[in-house]
């Protein structure tokens, strides 16, 4: 094999990581469109097969803790993004996850940087986007009827007992 082609050869850890990402994305699609049984079933199957391919490999505990910290940072950003963190923790979570995925397998033929960076970036962007959509939808459910659909607050009718008034 020539050195140029050797760079693009995927290791078993690379393939397992890509299978895990594909399974998670299929499960995200199932959660986004409930009732499409095929996406959820295929996602669960691919995720389990990817995890099964990762199990015989030697894990780095530090990388596992770093990956958990990255996911926690991502969830913190999704929940508190309206308080002005300005996506700093998403960037930090993405970089932490990329480094954790690169060193998650403690072997010399571990995950390549290209696979780790692509997988980490896709996971963080998709998770952040879907989390923000879910948070905005949950916040919109708390608003009164017309305000939920973009009406001005001054045009929202107030009901107090039998009296009706508008602001």
VMD Tcl script that builds the backbone (N, CA, C; Angstrom):
set m [mol new atoms 501]
animate dup $m
set s [atomselect $m all]
$s set {name element resname resid chain x y z} {
  {N N UNK 1 A 0.847 -1.174 0.000}
  {CA C UNK 1 A 0.000 0.000 0.000}
  {C C UNK 1 A 0.893 1.237 0.000}
  {N N UNK 2 A 0.592 2.185 -0.825}
  {CA C UNK 2 A 1.400 3.395 -0.906}
  {C C UNK 2 A 1.129 4.273 0.309}
  {N N UNK 3 A 2.075 5.141 0.675}
  {CA C UNK 3 A 1.866 6.010 1.848}
  {C C UNK 3 A 0.663 6.938 1.690}
  {N N UNK 4 A 0.377 7.379 0.463}
  {CA C UNK 4 A -0.770 8.274 0.264}
  {C C UNK 4 A -2.080 7.548 0.554}
  {N N UNK 5 A -2.169 6.281 0.161}
  {CA C UNK 5 A -3.390 5.532 0.432}
  {C C UNK 5 A -3.465 5.070 1.883}
  {N N UNK 6 A -2.322 4.923 2.530}
  {CA C UNK 6 A -2.306 4.482 3.914}
  {C C UNK 6 A -2.954 5.511 4.848}
  {N N UNK 7 A -2.904 6.780 4.488}
  {CA C UNK 7 A -3.507 7.834 5.308}
  {C C UNK 7 A -5.016 7.657 5.376}
  {N N UNK 8 A -5.629 7.204 4.307}
  {CA C UNK 8 A -7.086 7.094 4.251}
  {C C UNK 8 A -7.605 5.711 4.645}
  {N N UNK 9 A -6.730 4.810 5.064}
  {CA C UNK 9 A -7.176 3.499 5.517}
  {C C UNK 9 A -7.805 3.634 6.898}
  {N N UNK 10 A -9.011 3.131 7.047}
  {CA C UNK 10 A -9.728 3.242 8.314}
  {C C UNK 10 A -9.396 2.054 9.203}
  {N N UNK 11 A -9.153 2.338 10.454}
  {CA C UNK 11 A -8.894 1.288 11.426}
  {C C UNK 11 A -10.226 0.763 11.960}
  {N N UNK 12 A -10.230 -0.356 12.655}
  {CA C UNK 12 A -11.478 -0.839 13.263}
  {C C UNK 12 A -12.088 0.164 14.244}
  {N N UNK 13 A -11.248 0.922 14.921}
  {CA C UNK 13 A -11.768 1.943 15.838}
  {C C UNK 13 A -12.462 3.061 15.070}
  {N N UNK 14 A -11.906 3.439 13.912}
  {CA C UNK 14 A -12.543 4.456 13.080}
  {C C UNK 14 A -13.926 3.995 12.623}
  {N N UNK 15 A -13.995 2.785 12.117}
  {CA C UNK 15 A -15.274 2.253 11.641}
  {C C UNK 15 A -16.287 2.141 12.766}
  {N N UNK 16 A -15.839 1.707 13.937}
  {CA C UNK 16 A -16.742 1.589 15.077}
  {C C UNK 16 A -17.266 2.956 15.494}
  {N N UNK 17 A -16.399 3.969 15.495}
  {CA C UNK 17 A -16.817 5.316 15.864}
  {C C UNK 17 A -17.805 5.884 14.853}
  {N N UNK 18 A -17.564 5.640 13.573}
  {CA C UNK 18 A -18.497 6.089 12.538}
  {C C UNK 18 A -19.843 5.370 12.659}
  {N N UNK 19 A -19.818 4.096 13.041}
  {CA C UNK 19 A -21.076 3.362 13.242}
  {C C UNK 19 A -21.850 3.920 14.439}
  {N N UNK 20 A -21.146 4.266 15.496}
  {CA C UNK 20 A -21.802 4.856 16.664}
  {C C UNK 20 A -22.441 6.189 16.288}
  {N N UNK 21 A -21.717 7.031 15.530}
  {CA C UNK 21 A -22.276 8.313 15.102}
  {C C UNK 21 A -23.490 8.108 14.209}
  {N N UNK 22 A -23.410 7.174 13.271}
  {CA C UNK 22 A -24.552 6.909 12.388}
  {C C UNK 22 A -25.762 6.427 13.192}
  {N N UNK 23 A -25.532 5.580 14.182}
  {CA C UNK 23 A -26.626 5.110 15.026}
  {C C UNK 23 A -27.260 6.233 15.819}
  {N N UNK 24 A -26.435 7.128 16.370}
  {CA C UNK 24 A -26.968 8.267 17.131}
  {C C UNK 24 A -27.766 9.192 16.225}
  {N N UNK 25 A -27.268 9.446 15.017}
  {CA C UNK 25 A -27.998 10.322 14.093}
  {C C UNK 25 A -29.327 9.701 13.663}
  {N N UNK 26 A -29.354 8.393 13.458}
  {CA C UNK 26 A -30.618 7.734 13.129}
  {C C UNK 26 A -31.595 7.788 14.302}
  {N N UNK 27 A -31.091 7.655 15.515}
  {CA C UNK 27 A -31.969 7.784 16.684}
  {C C UNK 27 A -32.471 9.219 16.833}
  {N N UNK 28 A -31.624 10.207 16.546}
  {CA C UNK 28 A -32.082 11.601 16.545}
  {C C UNK 28 A -33.215 11.789 15.545}
  {N N UNK 29 A -33.062 11.187 14.364}
  {CA C UNK 29 A -34.115 11.297 13.349}
  {C C UNK 29 A -35.398 10.645 13.840}
  {N N UNK 30 A -35.292 9.536 14.539}
  {CA C UNK 30 A -36.481 8.871 15.084}
  {C C UNK 30 A -37.144 9.731 16.160}
  {N N UNK 31 A -36.349 10.355 17.029}
  {CA C UNK 31 A -36.920 11.210 18.066}
  {C C UNK 31 A -37.541 12.461 17.463}
  {N N UNK 32 A -36.997 12.930 16.346}
  {CA C UNK 32 A -37.532 14.112 15.682}
  {C C UNK 32 A -38.836 13.806 14.960}
  {N N UNK 33 A -38.958 12.633 14.393}
  {CA C UNK 33 A -40.169 12.184 13.695}
  {C C UNK 33 A -40.642 10.875 14.306}
  {N N UNK 34 A -41.308 10.930 15.448}
  {CA C UNK 34 A -41.733 9.683 16.091}
  {C C UNK 34 A -42.703 8.904 15.212}
  {N N UNK 35 A -42.617 7.619 15.280}
  {CA C UNK 35 A -43.508 6.767 14.504}
  {C C UNK 35 A -42.843 6.121 13.311}
  {N N UNK 36 A -41.710 6.641 12.900}
  {CA C UNK 36 A -40.978 6.000 11.809}
  {C C UNK 36 A -40.110 4.912 12.433}
  {N N UNK 37 A -40.664 3.762 12.524}
  {CA C UNK 37 A -40.049 2.669 13.277}
  {C C UNK 37 A -38.720 2.250 12.661}
  {N N UNK 38 A -38.613 2.317 11.351}
  {CA C UNK 38 A -37.408 1.848 10.676}
  {C C UNK 38 A -36.168 2.643 11.090}
  {N N UNK 39 A -36.305 3.972 11.221}
  {CA C UNK 39 A -35.146 4.789 11.610}
  {C C UNK 39 A -34.661 4.432 13.012}
  {N N UNK 40 A -35.588 4.286 13.947}
  {CA C UNK 40 A -35.211 3.952 15.313}
  {C C UNK 40 A -34.616 2.563 15.425}
  {N N UNK 41 A -35.208 1.606 14.715}
  {CA C UNK 41 A -34.698 0.230 14.774}
  {C C UNK 41 A -33.315 0.136 14.141}
  {N N UNK 42 A -33.139 0.760 12.982}
  {CA C UNK 42 A -31.824 0.751 12.325}
  {C C UNK 42 A -30.797 1.520 13.161}
  {N N UNK 43 A -31.208 2.647 13.749}
  {CA C UNK 43 A -30.303 3.427 14.585}
  {C C UNK 43 A -29.836 2.649 15.799}
  {N N UNK 44 A -30.777 1.973 16.458}
  {CA C UNK 44 A -30.402 1.173 17.633}
  {C C UNK 44 A -29.480 0.022 17.233}
  {N N UNK 45 A -29.773 -0.611 16.105}
  {CA C UNK 45 A -28.945 -1.727 15.651}
  {C C UNK 45 A -27.526 -1.266 15.300}
  {N N UNK 46 A -27.418 -0.187 14.538}
  {CA C UNK 46 A -26.098 0.314 14.137}
  {C C UNK 46 A -25.324 0.809 15.358}
  {N N UNK 47 A -26.016 1.467 16.301}
  {CA C UNK 47 A -25.359 1.929 17.522}
  {C C UNK 47 A -24.830 0.754 18.336}
  {N N UNK 48 A -25.645 -0.288 18.494}
  {CA C UNK 48 A -25.190 -1.457 19.248}
  {C C UNK 48 A -24.038 -2.178 18.545}
  {N N UNK 49 A -24.090 -2.268 17.223}
  {CA C UNK 49 A -22.986 -2.897 16.499}
  {C C UNK 49 A -21.698 -2.081 16.627}
  {N N UNK 50 A -21.809 -0.749 16.584}
  {CA C UNK 50 A -20.638 0.101 16.759}
  {C C UNK 50 A -20.039 -0.034 18.149}
  {N N UNK 51 A -20.906 -0.079 19.169}
  {CA C UNK 51 A -20.414 -0.259 20.534}
  {C C UNK 51 A -19.781 -1.642 20.690}
  {N N UNK 52 A -20.392 -2.646 20.067}
  {CA C UNK 52 A -19.835 -4.001 20.143}
  {C C UNK 52 A -18.456 -4.072 19.484}
  {N N UNK 53 A -18.243 -3.280 18.434}
  {CA C UNK 53 A -16.921 -3.260 17.791}
  {C C UNK 53 A -15.901 -2.509 18.637}
  {N N UNK 54 A -16.377 -1.564 19.474}
  {CA C UNK 54 A -15.462 -0.819 20.339}
  {C C UNK 54 A -15.084 -1.591 21.606}
  {N N UNK 55 A -15.945 -2.497 22.046}
  {CA C UNK 55 A -15.718 -3.183 23.324}
  {C C UNK 55 A -14.413 -3.977 23.396}
  {N N UNK 56 A -13.995 -4.704 22.349}
  {CA C UNK 56 A -12.733 -5.457 22.483}
  {C C UNK 56 A -11.492 -4.566 22.523}
  {N N UNK 57 A -11.619 -3.305 22.130}
  {CA C UNK 57 A -10.462 -2.414 22.107}
  {C C UNK 57 A -10.183 -1.875 23.509}
  {N N UNK 58 A -8.953 -1.481 23.757}
  {CA C UNK 58 A -8.555 -0.956 25.054}
  {C C UNK 58 A -8.957 0.516 25.159}
  {N N UNK 59 A -9.759 0.833 26.172}
  {CA C UNK 59 A -10.231 2.203 26.352}
  {C C UNK 59 A -9.280 3.001 27.231}
  {N N UNK 60 A -9.235 4.287 26.980}
  {CA C UNK 60 A -8.509 5.211 27.831}
  {C C UNK 60 A -9.519 5.848 28.787}
  {N N UNK 61 A -9.392 5.655 30.089}
  {CA C UNK 61 A -10.374 6.221 31.018}
  {C C UNK 61 A -10.389 7.745 31.008}
  {N N UNK 62 A -9.232 8.366 30.771}
  {CA C UNK 62 A -9.177 9.832 30.724}
  {C C UNK 62 A -9.996 10.351 29.545}
  {N N UNK 63 A -9.915 9.665 28.413}
  {CA C UNK 63 A -10.692 10.080 27.247}
  {C C UNK 63 A -12.183 9.891 27.483}
  {N N UNK 64 A -12.562 8.840 28.206}
  {CA C UNK 64 A -13.979 8.632 28.515}
  {C C UNK 64 A -14.507 9.748 29.412}
  {N N UNK 65 A -13.721 10.170 30.395}
  {CA C UNK 65 A -14.121 11.279 31.269}
  {C C UNK 65 A -14.194 12.579 30.469}
  {N N UNK 66 A -13.254 12.785 29.558}
  {CA C UNK 66 A -13.272 13.992 28.721}
  {C C UNK 66 A -14.489 14.004 27.807}
  {N N UNK 67 A -14.873 12.850 27.262}
  {CA C UNK 67 A -16.069 12.793 26.422}
  {C C UNK 67 A -17.322 13.097 27.246}
  {N N UNK 68 A -17.387 12.596 28.459}
  {CA C UNK 68 A -18.514 12.891 29.344}
  {C C UNK 68 A -18.549 14.373 29.690}
  {N N UNK 69 A -17.398 14.969 29.939}
  {CA C UNK 69 A -17.335 16.410 30.211}
  {C C UNK 69 A -17.782 17.221 28.999}
  {N N UNK 70 A -17.426 16.768 27.806}
  {CA C UNK 70 A -17.852 17.472 26.588}
  {C C UNK 70 A -19.360 17.432 26.424}
  {N N UNK 71 A -19.959 16.293 26.686}
  {CA C UNK 71 A -21.419 16.185 26.582}
  {C C UNK 71 A -22.085 17.065 27.640}
  {N N UNK 72 A -21.528 17.113 28.851}
  {CA C UNK 72 A -22.080 17.980 29.898}
  {C C UNK 72 A -21.968 19.455 29.505}
  {N N UNK 73 A -20.830 19.859 28.940}
  {CA C UNK 73 A -20.682 21.235 28.463}
  {C C UNK 73 A -21.696 21.567 27.383}
  {N N UNK 74 A -21.956 20.623 26.510}
  {CA C UNK 74 A -22.929 20.828 25.446}
  {C C UNK 74 A -24.325 21.011 26.021}
  {N N UNK 75 A -24.690 20.203 26.991}
  {CA C UNK 75 A -26.006 20.326 27.616}
  {C C UNK 75 A -26.136 21.625 28.409}
  {N N UNK 76 A -25.052 22.061 29.039}
  {CA C UNK 76 A -25.068 23.345 29.754}
  {C C UNK 76 A -25.298 24.483 28.776}
  {N N UNK 77 A -24.636 24.441 27.632}
  {CA C UNK 77 A -24.820 25.503 26.634}
  {C C UNK 77 A -26.248 25.517 26.102}
  {N N UNK 78 A -26.812 24.352 25.861}
  {CA C UNK 78 A -28.186 24.295 25.358}
  {C C UNK 78 A -29.144 24.888 26.379}
  {N N UNK 79 A -28.953 24.557 27.637}
  {CA C UNK 79 A -29.885 25.008 28.670}
  {C C UNK 79 A -29.706 26.480 29.032}
  {N N UNK 80 A -28.462 26.964 29.076}
  {CA C UNK 80 A -28.207 28.326 29.526}
  {C C UNK 80 A -27.779 29.268 28.411}
  {N N UNK 81 A -28.062 28.961 27.163}
  {CA C UNK 81 A -27.578 29.795 26.056}
  {C C UNK 81 A -28.222 31.174 26.059}
  {N N UNK 82 A -29.381 31.312 26.631}
  {CA C UNK 82 A -30.034 32.620 26.664}
  {C C UNK 82 A -29.393 33.544 27.684}
  {N N UNK 83 A -28.490 33.043 28.510}
  {CA C UNK 83 A -27.853 33.877 29.529}
  {C C UNK 83 A -26.556 34.514 29.043}
  {N N UNK 84 A -26.210 34.347 27.801}
  {CA C UNK 84 A -25.092 35.070 27.229}
  {C C UNK 84 A -23.764 34.349 27.199}
  {N N UNK 85 A -23.745 33.031 27.174}
  {CA C UNK 85 A -22.476 32.326 27.052}
  {C C UNK 85 A -21.925 32.421 25.635}
  {N N UNK 86 A -22.788 32.755 24.693}
  {CA C UNK 86 A -22.395 33.000 23.306}
  {C C UNK 86 A -21.607 31.867 22.686}
  {N N UNK 87 A -22.065 30.680 22.897}
  {CA C UNK 87 A -21.552 29.480 22.262}
  {C C UNK 87 A -20.092 29.168 22.587}
  {N N UNK 88 A -19.597 29.737 23.667}
  {CA C UNK 88 A -18.227 29.423 24.087}
  {C C UNK 88 A -18.144 27.967 24.523}
  {N N UNK 89 A -19.149 27.538 25.276}
  {CA C UNK 89 A -19.088 26.163 25.764}
  {C C UNK 89 A -19.337 25.153 24.653}
  {N N UNK 90 A -20.045 25.531 23.578}
  {CA C UNK 90 A -20.198 24.610 22.443}
  {C C UNK 90 A -18.862 24.399 21.763}
  {N N UNK 91 A -18.108 25.469 21.571}
  {CA C UNK 91 A -16.781 25.357 20.966}
  {C C UNK 91 A -15.855 24.536 21.857}
  {N N UNK 92 A -15.892 24.807 23.153}
  {CA C UNK 92 A -15.065 24.046 24.086}
  {C C UNK 92 A -15.489 22.583 24.134}
  {N N UNK 93 A -16.801 22.332 24.092}
  {CA C UNK 93 A -17.292 20.950 24.090}
  {C C UNK 93 A -16.870 20.224 22.826}
  {N N UNK 94 A -16.935 20.897 21.687}
  {CA C UNK 94 A -16.538 20.274 20.427}
  {C C UNK 94 A -15.049 19.909 20.441}
  {N N UNK 95 A -14.210 20.844 20.873}
  {CA C UNK 95 A -12.777 20.566 20.918}
  {C C UNK 95 A -12.452 19.461 21.921}
  {N N UNK 96 A -13.126 19.484 23.074}
  {CA C UNK 96 A -12.899 18.437 24.074}
  {C C UNK 96 A -13.329 17.081 23.544}
  {N N UNK 97 A -14.468 17.043 22.864}
  {CA C UNK 97 A -14.953 15.775 22.323}
  {C C UNK 97 A -14.040 15.248 21.216}
  {N N UNK 98 A -13.519 16.142 20.391}
  {CA C UNK 98 A -12.610 15.703 19.323}
  {C C UNK 98 A -11.354 15.071 19.919}
  {N N UNK 99 A -10.762 15.719 20.923}
  {CA C UNK 99 A -9.566 15.164 21.554}
  {C C UNK 99 A -9.897 13.856 22.272}
  {N N UNK 100 A -11.057 13.809 22.938}
  {CA C UNK 100 A -11.444 12.577 23.640}
  {C C UNK 100 A -11.660 11.433 22.656}
  {N N UNK 101 A -12.311 11.722 21.522}
  {CA C UNK 101 A -12.542 10.668 20.534}
  {C C UNK 101 A -11.238 10.202 19.894}
  {N N UNK 102 A -10.299 11.111 19.750}
  {CA C UNK 102 A -9.013 10.726 19.160}
  {C C UNK 102 A -8.266 9.745 20.055}
  {N N UNK 103 A -8.362 9.940 21.366}
  {CA C UNK 103 A -7.597 9.116 22.295}
  {C C UNK 103 A -8.460 8.132 23.074}
  {N N UNK 104 A -9.706 7.893 22.628}
  {CA C UNK 104 A -10.581 6.979 23.360}
  {C C UNK 104 A -10.062 5.548 23.305}
  {N N UNK 105 A -9.392 5.213 22.240}
  {CA C UNK 105 A -8.784 3.885 22.127}
  {C C UNK 105 A -7.298 4.041 22.423}
  {N N UNK 106 A -6.819 3.333 23.424}
  {CA C UNK 106 A -5.439 3.493 23.887}
  {C C UNK 106 A -4.479 2.574 23.146}
  {N N UNK 107 A -4.658 2.453 21.843}
  {CA C UNK 107 A -3.768 1.634 21.037}
  {C C UNK 107 A -3.100 2.522 20.004}
  {N N UNK 108 A -2.033 2.009 19.421}
  {CA C UNK 108 A -1.331 2.808 18.420}
  {C C UNK 108 A -2.174 2.989 17.163}
  {N N UNK 109 A -3.013 2.031 16.845}
  {CA C UNK 109 A -3.891 2.160 15.678}
  {C C UNK 109 A -5.267 2.621 16.140}
  {N N UNK 110 A -5.297 3.704 16.867}
  {CA C UNK 110 A -6.550 4.238 17.396}
  {C C UNK 110 A -7.336 4.985 16.330}
  {N N UNK 111 A -8.055 5.961 16.747}
  {CA C UNK 111 A -8.896 6.757 15.855}
  {C C UNK 111 A -8.039 7.847 15.217}
  {N N UNK 112 A -8.175 8.015 13.905}
  {CA C UNK 112 A -7.447 9.066 13.195}
  {C C UNK 112 A -8.029 10.438 13.545}
  {N N UNK 113 A -7.182 11.468 13.435}
  {CA C UNK 113 A -7.637 12.828 13.727}
  {C C UNK 113 A -8.773 13.244 12.820}
  {N N UNK 114 A -8.703 12.864 11.547}
  {CA C UNK 114 A -9.739 13.258 10.599}
  {C C UNK 114 A -11.093 12.671 10.990}
  {N N UNK 115 A -11.113 11.416 11.367}
  {CA C UNK 115 A -12.358 10.765 11.769}
  {C C UNK 115 A -12.848 11.347 13.091}
  {N N UNK 116 A -11.945 11.573 14.034}
  {CA C UNK 116 A -12.341 12.126 15.332}
  {C C UNK 116 A -12.894 13.541 15.185}
  {N N UNK 117 A -12.250 14.366 14.369}
  {CA C UNK 117 A -12.724 15.747 14.219}
  {C C UNK 117 A -14.050 15.810 13.479}
  {N N UNK 118 A -14.202 15.001 12.447}
  {CA C UNK 118 A -15.468 14.982 11.712}
  {C C UNK 118 A -16.601 14.464 12.588}
  {N N UNK 119 A -16.360 13.370 13.274}
  {CA C UNK 119 A -17.387 12.781 14.125}
  {C C UNK 119 A -17.754 13.711 15.273}
  {N N UNK 120 A -16.757 14.284 15.937}
  {CA C UNK 120 A -17.024 15.188 17.054}
  {C C UNK 120 A -17.767 16.437 16.624}
  {N N UNK 121 A -17.357 17.034 15.500}
  {CA C UNK 121 A -18.015 18.249 15.033}
  {C C UNK 121 A -19.463 17.979 14.617}
  {N N UNK 122 A -19.692 16.893 13.886}
  {CA C UNK 122 A -21.058 16.571 13.472}
  {C C UNK 122 A -21.937 16.297 14.685}
  {N N UNK 123 A -21.427 15.526 15.643}
  {CA C UNK 123 A -22.222 15.220 16.835}
  {C C UNK 123 A -22.578 16.492 17.594}
  {N N UNK 124 A -21.606 17.377 17.814}
  {CA C UNK 124 A -21.874 18.592 18.584}
  {C C UNK 124 A -22.821 19.537 17.857}
  {N N UNK 125 A -22.643 19.724 16.571}
  {CA C UNK 125 A -23.518 20.633 15.823}
  {C C UNK 125 A -24.950 20.107 15.784}
  {N N UNK 126 A -25.118 18.831 15.500}
  {CA C UNK 126 A -26.472 18.259 15.426}
  {C C UNK 126 A -27.129 18.258 16.802}
  {N N UNK 127 A -26.393 17.886 17.843}
  {CA C UNK 127 A -26.954 17.862 19.185}
  {C C UNK 127 A -27.328 19.265 19.648}
  {N N UNK 128 A -26.464 20.241 19.403}
  {CA C UNK 128 A -26.768 21.615 19.798}
  {C C UNK 128 A -27.990 22.145 19.047}
  {N N UNK 129 A -28.047 21.909 17.748}
  {CA C UNK 129 A -29.172 22.407 16.954}
  {C C UNK 129 A -30.484 21.785 17.401}
  {N N UNK 130 A -30.517 20.473 17.567}
  {CA C UNK 130 A -31.755 19.825 17.993}
  {C C UNK 130 A -32.122 20.192 19.426}
  {N N UNK 131 A -31.131 20.369 20.271}
  {CA C UNK 131 A -31.407 20.802 21.646}
  {C C UNK 131 A -31.988 22.194 21.707}
  {N N UNK 132 A -31.465 23.108 20.897}
  {CA C UNK 132 A -32.014 24.474 20.856}
  {C C UNK 132 A -33.431 24.475 20.309}
  {N N UNK 133 A -33.699 23.672 19.285}
  {CA C UNK 133 A -35.054 23.592 18.736}
  {C C UNK 133 A -36.021 23.075 19.801}
  {N N UNK 134 A -35.607 22.057 20.542}
  {CA C UNK 134 A -36.469 21.507 21.592}
  {C C UNK 134 A -36.680 22.513 22.711}
  {N N UNK 135 A -35.642 23.270 23.078}
  {CA C UNK 135 A -35.778 24.258 24.141}
  {C C UNK 135 A -36.691 25.406 23.724}
  {N N UNK 136 A -36.554 25.872 22.494}
  {CA C UNK 136 A -37.430 26.944 22.003}
  {C C UNK 136 A -38.876 26.453 21.932}
  {N N UNK 137 A -39.081 25.221 21.504}
  {CA C UNK 137 A -40.432 24.670 21.459}
  {C C UNK 137 A -41.030 24.563 22.858}
  {N N UNK 138 A -40.226 24.165 23.833}
  {CA C UNK 138 A -40.721 24.071 25.205}
  {C C UNK 138 A -41.033 25.449 25.774}
  {N N UNK 139 A -40.223 26.449 25.441}
  {CA C UNK 139 A -40.492 27.807 25.904}
  {C C UNK 139 A -41.736 28.376 25.241}
  {N N UNK 140 A -41.959 28.050 23.965}
  {CA C UNK 140 A -43.144 28.535 23.273}
  {C C UNK 140 A -44.420 27.914 23.820}
  {N N UNK 141 A -44.332 26.721 24.368}
  {CA C UNK 141 A -45.518 26.091 24.946}
  {C C UNK 141 A -45.977 26.810 26.204}
  {N N UNK 142 A -45.075 27.513 26.866}
  {CA C UNK 142 A -45.427 28.235 28.091}
  {C C UNK 142 A -46.083 29.574 27.805}
  {N N UNK 143 A -45.965 30.094 26.586}
  {CA C UNK 143 A -46.553 31.389 26.246}
  {C C UNK 143 A -48.055 31.260 26.066}
  {N N UNK 144 A -48.807 32.348 26.293}
  {CA C UNK 144 A -50.247 32.302 26.010}
  {C C UNK 144 A -50.493 32.169 24.513}
  {N N UNK 145 A -51.683 31.734 24.159}
  {CA C UNK 145 A -52.060 31.410 22.781}
  {C C UNK 145 A -51.540 32.315 21.688}
  {N N UNK 146 A -52.000 33.588 21.574}
  {CA C UNK 146 A -51.557 34.434 20.457}
  {C C UNK 146 A -50.066 34.757 20.494}
  {N N UNK 147 A -49.470 34.862 21.678}
  {CA C UNK 147 A -48.046 35.174 21.755}
  {C C UNK 147 A -47.211 34.028 21.214}
  {N N UNK 148 A -47.745 32.818 21.290}
  {CA C UNK 148 A -47.040 31.649 20.771}
  {C C UNK 148 A -46.864 31.759 19.264}
  {N N UNK 149 A -47.801 32.437 18.598}
  {CA C UNK 149 A -47.760 32.523 17.140}
  {C C UNK 149 A -47.189 33.847 16.663}
  {N N UNK 150 A -46.550 34.600 17.542}
  {CA C UNK 150 A -45.854 35.812 17.123}
  {C C UNK 150 A -46.668 37.078 17.220}
  {N N UNK 151 A -47.836 37.071 17.872}
  {CA C UNK 151 A -48.631 38.294 18.008}
  {C C UNK 151 A -47.945 39.238 18.983}
  {N N UNK 152 A -48.204 40.529 18.794}
  {CA C UNK 152 A -47.629 41.511 19.699}
  {C C UNK 152 A -48.295 41.389 21.063}
  {N N UNK 153 A -47.541 41.594 22.149}
  {CA C UNK 153 A -48.134 41.469 23.475}
  {C C UNK 153 A -49.259 42.469 23.725}
  {N N UNK 154 A -49.215 43.643 23.062}
  {CA C UNK 154 A -50.270 44.630 23.283}
  {C C UNK 154 A -51.589 44.190 22.671}
  {N N UNK 155 A -51.580 43.252 21.757}
  {CA C UNK 155 A -52.798 42.795 21.091}
  {C C UNK 155 A -53.365 41.515 21.718}
  {N N UNK 156 A -52.711 41.004 22.750}
  {CA C UNK 156 A -53.174 39.784 23.385}
  {C C UNK 156 A -54.327 40.121 24.323}
  {N N UNK 157 A -55.507 39.533 24.120}
  {CA C UNK 157 A -56.631 39.842 25.009}
  {C C UNK 157 A -56.411 39.231 26.396}
  {N N UNK 158 A -56.738 40.013 27.421}
  {CA C UNK 158 A -56.660 39.538 28.794}
  {C C UNK 158 A -58.065 39.200 29.269}
  {N N UNK 159 A -58.207 38.105 29.955}
  {CA C UNK 159 A -59.514 37.708 30.465}
  {C C UNK 159 A -59.463 37.674 31.980}
  {N N UNK 160 A -60.261 38.472 32.612}
  {CA C UNK 160 A -60.356 38.504 34.061}
  {C C UNK 160 A -61.797 38.241 34.428}
  {N N UNK 161 A -62.097 37.046 34.829}
  {CA C UNK 161 A -63.473 36.702 35.189}
  {C C UNK 161 A -64.379 36.847 33.988}
  {N N UNK 162 A -65.404 37.712 34.129}
  {CA C UNK 162 A -66.343 37.929 33.032}
  {C C UNK 162 A -65.932 39.098 32.151}
  {N N UNK 163 A -65.004 39.896 32.620}
  {CA C UNK 163 A -64.609 41.092 31.855}
  {C C UNK 163 A -63.528 40.745 30.858}
  {N N UNK 164 A -63.636 41.337 29.691}
  {CA C UNK 164 A -62.596 41.192 28.675}
  {C C UNK 164 A -62.010 42.553 28.389}
  {N N UNK 165 A -60.720 42.604 28.297}
  {CA C UNK 165 A -60.091 43.875 27.947}
  {C C UNK 165 A -58.848 43.596 27.128}
  {N N UNK 166 A -58.441 44.599 26.369}
  {CA C UNK 166 A -57.181 44.485 25.624}
  {C C UNK 166 A -56.261 45.576 26.125}
  {N N UNK 167 A -55.008 45.325 26.085}
  {CA C UNK 167 A -54.048 46.332 26.529}
  {C C UNK 167 A -53.888 47.395 25.505}
}
mol reanalyze $m
mol bondsrecalc $m
mol representation Tube
mol addrep $m
